[in-house]
Amino acid sequence: MNAATQVAAALAKYGRPMPLQRRQTGGTVVDVDVNCLMRSFRPTELIGGIQIGDAQVIADAAPLIAAGLGQPKKSDLMTIDGRVWIVQNATPRAIGATVLAYDVWVRGG
């Protein structure tokens, strides 16, 4: 089993589906279900614009890449437990050129 498959399997087992929504140029909306883990930021992590109430989401890269979306962008929306969160930033987690997951900073809810 390669690293991408292992990450996807772990997120499927321990995470849960969280829809990511992006409004494309021209108004088309693309929705993708992505297996993710979510956690609150610790007080020591409230730097660089991160605020109380913001959260970190580790998102499986495979469904986003397959849908042609790639890395989450600022203003993409994620629905978590029925609440809508706005993506603030995302960083790819990769081994070499293979993106395995995205570390996503979200606000709202």
C-alpha positions in Angstrom: 0.0 0.0 0.0 1.5 3.4 -1.0 1.5 6.5 1.2 -1.4 8.1 -0.6 -3.5 5.0 -0.1 -2.5 4.8 3.6 -3.5 8.4 4.2 -6.8 8.0 2.4 -7.6 4.8 4.4 -6.7 6.5 7.7 -8.9 9.5 7.0 -11.7 7.2 5.9 -11.4 5.2 9.1 -10.9 8.0 11.7 -12.3 11.0 9.9 -15.7 11.7 8.4 -17.0 13.2 5.1 -17.1 17.0 5.0 -18.4 18.6 1.8 -16.1 21.2 0.3 -17.9 23.7 -2.0 -16.2 26.0 -4.6 -17.9 28.6 -6.7 -16.2 28.5 -10.1 -15.8 31.4 -12.6 -19.2 31.9 -14.2 -21.1 30.9 -11.1 -20.9 27.1 -11.4 -20.7 25.5 -7.9 -18.7 22.3 -7.4 -19.3 20.2 -4.3 -16.9 17.4 -3.3 -17.2 15.1 -0.2 -13.8 14.8 1.4 -12.8 12.6 4.3 -11.3 14.9 7.0 -10.3 15.2 10.6 -11.0 18.4 12.5 -9.5 20.0 15.6 -9.6 23.4 17.3 -6.4 25.4 17.4 -4.6 25.5 20.8 -4.1 28.9 22.5 -0.4 28.8 21.6 -1.3 28.5 17.9 -3.3 31.8 17.8 -0.8 33.6 15.7 -0.6 34.9 12.1 -4.3 35.8 12.0 -5.6 32.6 13.5 -8.5 33.5 15.9 -10.3 31.8 18.8 -12.9 29.6 17.2 -10.9 28.8 14.1 -10.2 25.2 13.3 -7.7 23.0 11.5 -9.0 20.4 9.1 -6.8 17.6 7.6 -8.4 16.8 4.2 -7.7 13.9 1.9 -6.3 15.3 -1.3 -7.4 12.5 -3.6 -11.1 13.5 -4.1 -10.2 17.2 -4.5 -7.6 16.4 -7.1 -9.9 13.9 -8.9 -12.6 16.6 -9.1 -10.1 19.0 -10.6 -10.2 21.4 -7.6 -6.8 20.6 -6.1 -5.8 22.7 -3.1 -8.6 24.4 -1.2 -8.7 28.1 -1.8 -9.6 31.0 0.4 -13.4 31.4 0.3 -14.1 27.8 -0.4 -16.8 26.5 2.0 -16.8 23.4 4.1 -19.9 22.1 5.9 -19.0 20.5 9.2 -21.8 19.2 11.5 -24.3 21.3 9.6 -22.3 24.5 10.1 -20.6 26.4 7.3 -16.9 27.2 7.6 -14.9 29.4 5.3 -11.4 28.3 4.2 -8.8 30.8 5.2 -5.7 29.0 3.9 -4.5 25.6 3.0 -1.1 23.9 2.8 -0.4 20.7 0.9 1.2 17.8 2.8 3.2 15.8 0.3 5.9 13.2 -0.2 7.9 14.3 -3.1 5.6 15.4 -5.8 2.6 13.4 -4.5 0.1 15.4 -2.5 -1.4 13.2 0.2 -3.6 15.7 2.2 -4.2 19.4 2.8 -3.9 21.1 6.1 -6.8 23.6 6.0 -7.4 26.5 8.3 -11.2 27.3 8.5 -13.2 30.0 10.2 -16.9 30.3 10.9 -19.3 27.7 11.9 
